[in-house]
Amino acid sequence: DNVLEWVEISGGGDGDWANVYIRSTGGVAMRHVTSTNSATFGLVVESDAASLNDFSENTLTGNSQGAVETFLNQVVNLDNASTYSPNTEEGVFIINGSANTSGTWPAIDAPLIFNASLNIFEDIVVEAGAELVFEENARLNVEADSSLKAVGTEAAPIRLRGAEPTPGFWQGLVFISSSGNNVLEWVEISDGGDGNWSNVYIRRTGSATFQNTTSTNSSTCGVFVENNGFTTPTAGAGLCEEVRVSSNATADICLEENEIRCP
């Protein structure tokens, strides 16, 4: 098996490679690896199918384009005991792919940066304190038969925001799934609404439970619920109590046939 353990690697990245570059079908275990001073990234994982299933306590700092560039399915393999900052460009950059493996997206010391519209097809848990940042036109879809459970705390909320604090900078978080595990608790979400989406958008087949959630700075609605979409509490005054909304252009809570401004 390919293993890097207690290895220091630096000065790579020529020709758009990286200090460690895992090709589409490749794989390596990385434990206690220090990857620094790359002209690109400390680590690049080229596809969802690559193998990064033993990644722990690594240091990826001082790299010109960021700590990691990867596909969405690999995020569950990252650990919160590794160090991903500082780098010239801060973050773990998620450029493509789908979440096809259940697991946890960890709260790390740098944001998870979504560069495209990506899909969740399995059960994903977001760790308290995680920060998800979305580039222009990006969207995160929770597809049928999957779930997204994002439970932060008052001291360590989960944040989903645009890369720029502009209304409509990204599209939003879309629930197509009707799973009872779709939960947003102590979550702060902002800057969505591009393409007539909203910060949180519940499709006709979708559902989500809200508790102590903040939705602000959308170019449309803080939360949009299509007909037959379902929220807990029920969309209306009860939902206003659990979703703190402000500075949303169209309305705070939008039902397909109604708009609600919360007190």
C-alpha positions, 0 to 999 in steps of 0.5 A, a space after each residue: 500500500 502507498 503510505 506517507 508517514 512522518 514525511 516532510 515534502 516541500 517545493 513542489 507544484 511545477 506544471 500545475 502539479 502539487 507536493 502530493 497529487 493523487 490521480 483519478 484511481 490512485 490512493 495513499 495514506 497520509 499520517 503526520 505529513 508536512 506539506 509546505 511551500 508548494 507553488 499550488 496546493 499541499 495536496 490535490 485529489 483528482 477525483 471522487 474515486 481516488 483513495 484517501 481513506 487514512 488521513 490524519 494529523 497532517 500539516 498543509 501550510 505555506 502553499 501558494 494556492 491553498 491547503 487542499 484541492 479535492 472532489 466533494 466525496 473526499 471531504 469525509 476523509 479529512 480530519 480536524 486534527 490536521 492543520 490547513 492554515 496558514 496558506 497564501 489562499 486560505 481553504 480546502 477547495 472543492 472543485 467538483 464531484 458528488 458526496 457518494 459516501 456517508 460521513 462527516 464534514 469536519 470543522 477544520 481551521 480553514 473554510 471548505 470552499 465550494 467552486 461549483 454546484 454539487 450534489 449530496 447522494 448519501 447521509 452527511 453530517 456537518 460538524 459544529 464550527 464548520 465554515 462552508 463558503 460558496 463561490 459565485 453561482 454555486 449551489 448545494 443540493 441534498 438529493 432524494 434518499 440522502 440527508 444533511 444534518 448540520 447541528 452546531 452550537 451557540 458557541 460553535 455555529 455552522 456557517 454557510 456564506 458567499 465568498 463575497 458578502 453580496 446578496 445573491 452571490 451564490 444560489 443556496 442550499 436546496 433540499 430535494 430529500 424528505 429525510 427526517 435527518 435534514 436538520 439545520 440547528 445553530 446554522 448561519 446562512 447568508 448571501 444566497 438567492 442567485 438564479 431565483 433560488 434562496 438561502 434555503 430552498 425546500 422543493 416539493 419533495 423536500 423537508 427540513 427541520 430548523 432550530 436556532 437558524 439565521 438566514 440573512 442577506 439573500 437576494 430573494 427569500 431567507 427560506 423558500 418552501 414550494 407547495 408540498 414542501 415541509 418544514 418543522 416547525 410549519 412554515 409561518 409564525 412557528 418557523 419565524 421563531 426558529 429562523 432569525 431572518 433579516 435583510 432578505 430582499 423579497 421576504 423572510 419566509 416565502 411559501 409558493 403562494 405567500 410571502 411572510 415578513 417575520 417580526 
